[in-house]
């Protein structure tokens, strides 16, 4: 397996704690790859950047971030090379950062007039993985629910591919997600309700947007568990035997598009564009956090807002919790519909599918729903 070869190439048997050069080597390689990709986006913005995102980039700040990532890759690489016997991680990060610098670094000018057209969302992938890694990876390392679980646990590379698969074809997935809602919103839109919603305080609008989205999520999510044909697609998301923020990205494109499209139908009929953007930002953070390998729980908040322990029980293969906890934001929605399960101060012992096996690789999982019937 490619994952095994990567682990053998970059890993070693030396200690991996803080101060050993391991984490500085990982950060060097990570920042080096990011910087190289970012400079490639500056060279080929028409091909590699999303037209929908370009107008919102503060380019002075973006260039400063790119330069900081290049410098960070070199500094972390030097530190790792000094502290660790095996230098592969450090050299990888330094070399990619040097390539990025030789290609012009953050100062590459954009001389062409950019226009709408087919593009790969490499910019969105780089920004999102940088943001999510900086937010969630430190808390998983410092306060893990499962301390024995490695950051580079089994099938981490498969989940990176899933992360790529939802970000690079952003134009296609966005079109498919928005198509049902845009077609139906003109028919289902109630101007009086929309206007009334716009006069409410913003915090009330936001709460109602999250509530409407979570109710829609509950029913489509439950359908993906109960309808055999739909389960074949959703089973991919439940196939991870270890959970962390990256494992939350494992989702079949049919599952991903259908769920998001279904949620947006009622939201686009009631809420403003700005409120939709606010919700999409919130769900991107909160849904990722719900999958985290993060141990601390705010007890008084557990009945009100979903935290990782609650959603982890949704992913367990233990019989008592199967087909429970369908909501993604508010656990009391599950209580209303009788699907709530959260034992006191306990985390699941096992994750993955119950009495069902699926292929381990991305492409095998992509075609699995079309070749197997539900056996659950």
C-alpha positions as CSV (number, residue, x, y, z in Angstrom):
1,X,0.0,0.0,0.0
2,X,1.1,3.6,-0.7
3,X,0.2,4.6,2.8
4,X,2.6,1.9,4.2
5,X,5.4,3.0,1.9
6,X,5.0,6.6,3.0
7,X,5.0,5.7,6.6
8,X,8.2,3.6,6.1
9,X,9.9,6.4,4.1
10,X,9.1,9.2,6.5
11,X,8.7,7.4,9.8
12,X,11.2,5.8,12.2
13,X,11.3,4.2,15.6
14,X,12.6,7.2,17.5
15,X,10.4,9.0,20.1
16,X,7.8,11.3,18.6
17,X,7.1,13.6,21.5
18,X,7.6,17.4,21.6
19,X,11.3,18.3,21.4
20,X,12.3,15.3,19.4
21,X,12.2,16.9,16.0
22,X,9.2,14.8,14.8
23,X,6.5,17.5,14.9
24,X,8.8,20.1,13.5
25,X,9.6,17.7,10.6
26,X,5.9,17.1,10.1
27,X,5.1,20.8,10.1
28,X,8.0,21.4,7.7
29,X,6.8,18.9,5.2
30,X,3.2,20.1,5.5
31,X,4.1,23.8,5.1
32,X,6.5,23.0,2.3
33,X,3.8,21.2,0.3
34,X,1.3,24.0,1.0
35,X,3.7,26.7,-0.1
36,X,4.5,24.9,-3.3
37,X,0.7,24.5,-4.1
38,X,0.0,28.1,-3.2
39,X,2.7,29.4,-5.6
40,X,1.4,27.1,-8.3
41,X,-2.0,28.8,-7.8
42,X,-0.3,32.2,-8.3
43,X,1.3,31.0,-11.5
44,X,-1.9,29.4,-12.9
45,X,-4.8,31.2,-11.2
46,X,-7.3,30.6,-14.0
47,X,-6.9,26.9,-13.9
48,X,-6.2,26.2,-10.2
49,X,-8.3,28.8,-8.3
50,X,-12.1,28.8,-7.9
51,X,-13.8,31.7,-9.7
52,X,-16.3,32.1,-6.9
53,X,-13.6,32.6,-4.3
54,X,-11.2,34.9,-6.2
55,X,-13.1,38.2,-5.6
56,X,-12.9,37.7,-1.9
57,X,-9.2,37.2,-1.5
58,X,-7.3,40.0,0.2
59,X,-4.2,39.4,-1.9
60,X,-1.8,41.4,0.3
61,X,-2.7,39.2,3.2
62,X,-2.7,36.0,1.1
63,X,0.8,36.8,-0.1
64,X,1.9,37.5,3.5
65,X,0.5,34.1,4.5
66,X,2.3,32.3,1.6
67,X,5.6,33.9,2.6
68,X,5.1,33.0,6.2
69,X,4.4,29.3,5.2
70,X,7.5,29.2,3.1
71,X,9.7,30.6,6.0
72,X,7.9,28.3,8.5
73,X,8.7,25.2,6.3
74,X,12.4,26.1,6.2
75,X,12.7,27.0,9.9
76,X,10.8,23.9,11.1
77,X,12.9,21.8,8.7
78,X,16.2,23.1,10.0
79,X,15.0,22.4,13.6
80,X,13.9,18.9,12.7
81,X,17.2,18.2,10.9
82,X,19.2,19.3,14.0
83,X,17.1,17.2,16.4
84,X,16.3,14.0,14.6
85,X,18.5,11.3,13.1
86,X,16.3,10.6,10.1
87,X,16.2,13.8,8.0
88,X,13.7,12.8,5.3
89,X,10.7,14.8,6.7
90,X,12.9,17.9,7.2
91,X,14.5,17.7,3.8
92,X,11.1,17.2,2.1
93,X,9.7,20.4,3.7
94,X,12.9,22.4,3.0
95,X,13.1,21.3,-0.7
96,X,9.4,22.1,-1.4
97,X,9.8,25.5,0.3
98,X,13.0,26.2,-1.8
99,X,11.2,25.1,-5.0
100,X,8.3,27.5,-4.1
101,X,10.8,30.3,-3.6
102,X,12.7,29.6,-6.8
103,X,9.3,29.8,-8.6
104,X,8.8,33.3,-7.3
105,X,7.4,32.7,-3.9
106,X,4.7,35.0,-2.7
107,X,5.7,37.8,-5.1
108,X,4.5,36.0,-8.3
109,X,2.5,38.6,-10.2
110,X,-0.9,37.8,-11.6
111,X,-0.8,39.5,-15.0
112,X,-3.7,37.8,-16.8
113,X,-7.3,38.9,-16.7
114,X,-9.2,36.2,-14.8
115,X,-12.7,35.1,-15.9
116,X,-15.3,32.5,-15.1
117,X,-14.7,29.1,-16.6
118,X,-13.6,25.5,-15.7
119,X,-11.1,25.5,-12.8
120,X,-9.7,23.1,-10.2
121,X,-10.3,24.3,-6.6
122,X,-6.7,23.8,-5.4
123,X,-6.9,27.2,-3.6
124,X,-9.9,26.1,-1.6
125,X,-8.2,22.8,-0.7
126,X,-5.1,24.5,0.5
127,X,-6.9,27.1,2.5
128,X,-9.3,24.6,4.1
129,X,-6.7,22.0,5.0
130,X,-4.4,24.7,6.5
131,X,-7.3,26.2,8.6
132,X,-8.6,22.8,9.8
133,X,-5.1,21.5,10.6
134,X,-4.2,24.5,12.6
135,X,-7.5,24.4,14.5
136,X,-8.0,20.7,15.2
137,X,-4.7,18.9,15.0
138,X,-3.2,20.7,18.1
139,X,-6.2,19.9,20.3
140,X,-6.2,16.3,19.2
141,X,-2.6,15.9,20.1
142,X,-2.8,17.8,23.4
143,X,-6.2,16.6,24.6
144,X,-7.0,13.3,22.8
145,X,-10.0,11.1,23.7
146,X,-7.8,8.1,22.6
147,X,-4.2,8.9,23.5
148,X,-3.0,5.7,21.8
149,X,-4.4,6.8,18.4
150,X,-1.7,8.2,16.1
151,X,-2.3,11.3,13.9
152,X,-1.1,9.1,11.0
153,X,-3.4,6.2,12.0
154,X,-4.5,3.5,9.5
155,X,-6.1,4.8,6.3
156,X,-5.2,8.5,7.0
157,X,-4.0,8.7,3.3
158,X,-7.5,7.5,2.1
159,X,-9.1,10.3,4.1
160,X,-6.7,12.9,2.6
161,X,-7.9,11.7,-0.9
162,X,-11.5,12.1,0.3
163,X,-10.6,15.7,1.4
164,X,-9.1,16.3,-2.0
165,X,-12.2,14.8,-3.8
166,X,-14.6,17.3,-2.1
167,X,-12.4,20.4,-2.7
168,X,-10.8,20.1,-6.1
169,X,-14.0,19.7,-8.1
170,X,-15.6,22.5,-6.2
171,X,-17.4,24.0,-9.3
172,X,-19.1,20.6,-10.0
173,X,-20.1,19.8,-6.5
174,X,-21.3,23.4,-5.8
175,X,-23.5,23.3,-8.9
176,X,-25.0,19.9,-8.0
177,X,-25.6,21.0,-4.4
178,X,-27.3,24.3,-5.3
179,X,-29.3,23.0,-8.3
180,X,-32.3,21.5,-6.4
181,X,-32.5,24.5,-4.0
182,X,-32.3,27.1,-6.7
183,X,-34.9,25.4,-8.8
184,X,-37.3,24.9,-6.0
185,X,-36.8,28.2,-4.1
186,X,-38.6,30.2,-6.7
187,X,-41.6,28.0,-6.4
188,X,-41.5,27.4,-2.6
189,X,-40.4,30.9,-1.6
190,X,-42.8,32.8,0.7
191,X,-42.0,36.5,0.5
192,X,-43.8,37.3,3.8
193,X,-41.8,34.7,5.7
194,X,-38.5,35.8,4.2
195,X,-39.2,39.4,5.0
196,X,-40.3,38.6,8.5
197,X,-37.1,36.6,9.0
198,X,-35.0,39.5,7.8
199,X,-36.4,41.7,10.6
200,X,-35.4,39.4,13.4
201,X,-32.1,40.0,15.3
202,X,-29.2,38.4,13.6
203,X,-28.5,36.0,16.4
204,X,-32.1,34.8,16.3
205,X,-31.9,34.3,12.5
206,X,-28.7,32.4,12.9
207,X,-30.2,30.1,15.6
208,X,-33.2,29.4,13.4
209,X,-31.0,28.8,10.4
210,X,-29.0,26.2,12.3
211,X,-32.3,24.6,13.6
212,X,-33.9,24.4,10.2
213,X,-30.7,22.9,8.8
214,X,-30.4,20.4,11.6
215,X,-34.0,19.2,11.2
216,X,-33.4,18.7,7.5
217,X,-30.1,17.0,8.3
218,X,-31.8,14.7,10.8
219,X,-34.4,13.4,8.3
220,X,-32.0,13.0,5.3
221,X,-29.4,11.4,7.6
222,X,-31.9,8.9,9.0
223,X,-33.1,8.1,5.5
224,X,-29.5,7.3,4.5
225,X,-29.4,4.8,7.4
226,X,-32.8,3.2,6.8
227,X,-33.2,3.0,3.1
228,X,-31.0,0.1,1.8
229,X,-29.9,1.8,-1.4
230,X,-29.0,5.0,0.4
231,X,-27.2,3.1,3.1
232,X,-24.8,1.7,0.6
233,X,-23.5,5.2,0.0
234,X,-23.5,6.3,3.6
235,X,-21.7,3.2,4.8
236,X,-18.6,4.7,3.4
237,X,-18.7,7.5,6.0
238,X,-19.1,4.9,8.7
239,X,-16.3,2.6,7.6
240,X,-13.5,4.5,9.5
241,X,-12.3,2.4,12.4
242,X,-10.7,5.4,14.1
243,X,-12.3,8.9,14.3
244,X,-10.5,12.3,14.1
245,X,-11.2,15.5,12.2
246,X,-9.9,14.1,9.0
247,X,-12.0,11.0,9.1
248,X,-15.1,13.2,9.0
249,X,-14.1,14.0,5.3
250,X,-14.7,10.3,4.3
251,X,-18.0,10.5,2.5
252,X,-19.2,9.2,-0.9
253,X,-19.8,12.1,-3.3
254,X,-23.5,11.0,-3.8
255,X,-24.0,11.1,0.0
256,X,-22.2,14.4,0.4
257,X,-24.1,16.2,-2.4
258,X,-27.5,14.7,-1.6
259,X,-27.3,15.7,2.1
260,X,-26.1,19.3,1.5
261,X,-28.6,19.8,-1.3
262,X,-31.5,18.6,0.8
263,X,-30.5,20.9,3.7
264,X,-30.2,23.9,1.4
265,X,-33.8,23.6,0.0
266,X,-35.6,24.9,3.1
267,X,-32.8,27.3,4.0
268,X,-32.8,29.1,0.6
269,X,-36.6,29.5,0.8
270,X,-36.4,31.4,4.1
271,X,-33.0,32.8,4.9
272,X,-30.8,35.5,3.3
273,X,-27.6,34.8,1.4
274,X,-25.5,36.2,4.2
275,X,-27.2,33.9,6.7
276,X,-26.6,30.9,4.5
277,X,-22.9,31.8,4.3
278,X,-22.7,32.2,8.1
279,X,-24.3,28.7,8.5
280,X,-22.0,27.1,6.0
281,X,-19.0,28.5,7.8
282,X,-20.4,27.3,11.2
283,X,-21.3,23.7,9.9
284,X,-17.8,23.4,8.4
285,X,-16.2,24.0,11.8
286,X,-18.8,22.3,14.0
287,X,-19.3,19.1,12.0
288,X,-15.5,18.7,11.7
289,X,-15.1,19.2,15.5
290,X,-17.8,16.6,16.1
291,X,-15.6,13.9,14.5
292,X,-12.5,15.0,16.5
293,X,-10.4,12.8,18.6
294,X,-10.9,15.3,21.4
295,X,-11.6,14.2,25.0
296,X,-12.7,17.2,27.1
297,X,-16.5,17.7,27.3
298,X,-18.4,20.6,28.6
299,X,-21.0,18.8,30.8
300,X,-23.6,21.5,31.0
301,X,-23.5,22.0,27.3
302,X,-24.0,18.3,26.4
303,X,-27.8,18.4,26.3
304,X,-27.8,21.6,24.2
305,X,-25.0,21.3,21.6
306,X,-23.4,18.3,20.0
307,X,-19.8,17.6,21.1
308,X,-17.4,15.0,19.9
309,X,-18.4,12.3,22.4
310,X,-22.0,12.4,21.3
311,X,-21.3,12.1,17.6
312,X,-18.6,9.4,18.2
313,X,-21.4,7.2,19.6
314,X,-23.1,7.6,16.2
315,X,-20.0,6.1,14.6
316,X,-19.6,3.1,16.9
317,X,-20.1,-0.5,15.7
318,X,-21.5,-1.4,19.1
319,X,-25.0,-2.8,18.7
320,X,-26.6,-0.6,21.4
321,X,-25.8,2.6,19.6
322,X,-26.4,1.7,15.9
323,X,-28.9,4.0,14.2
324,X,-28.7,6.6,17.0
325,X,-27.7,10.3,17.2
326,X,-28.7,11.5,13.7
327,X,-28.6,15.2,14.5
328,X,-25.4,17.1,13.8
329,X,-25.9,20.2,15.9
330,X,-28.6,19.8,18.6
331,X,-28.9,16.5,20.5
332,X,-32.4,17.3,21.8
333,X,-33.7,16.7,18.3
334,X,-32.7,13.1,18.7
335,X,-34.5,13.1,22.0
336,X,-37.7,14.3,20.4
337,X,-37.6,11.5,17.8
338,X,-36.4,8.8,20.1
339,X,-32.9,8.2,18.7
340,X,-30.8,9.7,21.4
341,X,-28.0,7.6,23.0
342,X,-25.3,9.0,25.3
343,X,-24.1,6.8,28.2
344,X,-22.7,8.7,31.1
345,X,-19.0,9.6,30.9
346,X,-18.2,6.8,28.4
347,X,-16.7,6.7,24.9
348,X,-17.2,3.9,22.4
349,X,-14.9,0.9,22.4
350,X,-15.2,0.2,18.7
351,X,-15.8,2.1,15.5
352,X,-16.6,1.2,11.9
353,X,-19.3,-1.0,10.3
354,X,-21.2,-3.7,12.1
355,X,-21.0,-7.1,10.2
356,X,-20.2,-5.4,6.9
357,X,-16.9,-5.1,5.1
358,X,-16.1,-2.6,2.3
359,X,-12.9,-2.0,0.3
360,X,-10.1,-0.1,2.0
361,X,-9.2,2.2,-1.0
362,X,-10.9,5.4,-2.3
363,X,-11.8,3.9,-5.7
364,X,-13.0,0.6,-4.3
365,X,-15.2,2.5,-1.9
366,X,-16.4,4.8,-4.7
367,X,-17.8,1.9,-6.7
368,X,-18.8,-0.2,-3.7
369,X,-22.4,1.1,-3.5
370,X,-23.0,0.1,-7.1
371,X,-21.7,-3.5,-6.6
372,X,-23.0,-4.6,-3.3
373,X,-26.4,-4.8,-1.6
374,X,-26.8,-3.7,2.0
375,X,-25.9,-6.5,4.5
376,X,-26.4,-4.9,7.9
